[in-house]
Amino acid sequence: KIPGFTKPFETRLYAAIKFFLFTLFGSAFMLLGFLALYFESGDSRFGNTFDIPQLTTLGSEGLFTGTFAFLVFGAMFLGFAVKVPMWPLHTWLPDAHTAAPTVGSVLLAAILLKLGSYGFIRISLPILPQEAVEWAPFIAILAVIGIIYGSLACLAQTDMKRLIAFSSVGHMGFVMLGIATMT
């Protein structure tokens, strides 16, 4: 039960709208980042491309640098950070876990959260390696905050689904901390 809502329908509607809005805005930032990479890659030997191996090659050759790379990495970071979920972009998760049926909670915890970290590892880090190194301390700080916050929030939970949601925030904080080490 989400605090402040008394009827199950209100609770589920609130959680669904919050989940939709967070993922919509995160996806919009990711889309902008991918479109920017597509248009910037037009001057390369590959031409305009969405092909991840080709974008990775261009990134390692130093095509994506400066303010452009900073903004693109930031856009992708926002998108993937919502999906992970990293603190402070995690607030949709406890509500979604609580309001979802058990199958939905399992899908959230087992699949969706891991896709955000996979996006960092498979897309953001290889395509923009210099920016990943520069953003790593910021990512590490947010990850540590998420670990501590998620762990402390677990201590206060009486609802098992909310406890799982907050523990997922903490666990994914460890994953993101590992990613931030760049090893």
Residue, then its C-alpha position, 0 to 999 in steps of 0.5 A: k500500500i502506497p502511503g497517502f492512498t486508501k483505495p487499491f485503484e488509486t494506488r495502482l493508477y498513481a504507481a502506473i502514471k509515475f512509472f510511465l512518466f519516469t520511463l518516458f522521460g528517461s527514454a526521451f533523453m536516451l533517444l536524444g543521445f542516440l539521435a545526436l550520435y547518429f547525426e554526428s557519425g555522418d562525417s565518418r567513414f561509416g556515414n550516419t549509423f545506429d550500429i553499436p559496433q561502428l559507433t564504438t569504433l568511432g568513439s574509440e577513435g575520438l570522434f565524439t569529444g568535448t561538449f558534444a560527448f559530455l551532453v550525449f553521455g549525460a542524456m544516456f546517463l539520465g535514461f539508463a539511471v532511471k532504468v537502473p534505478m539510481w538514486p535520486l531517480h529511483t522513486w518510481l520503483p517502490d511504488a511500482h513494486t507495491a502496486a504491481p501483482t507479484v509477477g510484475s514485481v518479479l519482472l521488475a526486479a529480475i529483468l528491467l533493472k538489469l537492463g539499465s546497467y547492461g545499457f551502461i556497459r554495452i552502449s555508454l561506456p564503449i561509445l563514449p569511453q573518455e566521458a565514462v572516465e570523467w563521469a565515473p566519480f559522479i556515478a560512484i557518489l550516486a551509487v554509494i548514496g543509493i547503497i546507503y539509502g536503499s539499505l536504511a530504507c529497508l530497515a523501515q519497511t513493513d511491506m515485503k514488496r517495498l522492502i524488495a524494491f528498496s533492496s533492489v535500489g541498494h543492490m543496483g547501487f553496488v552494480m553501478l559502483g562496480i561500473a564506475t570503477m571502469t575495470 
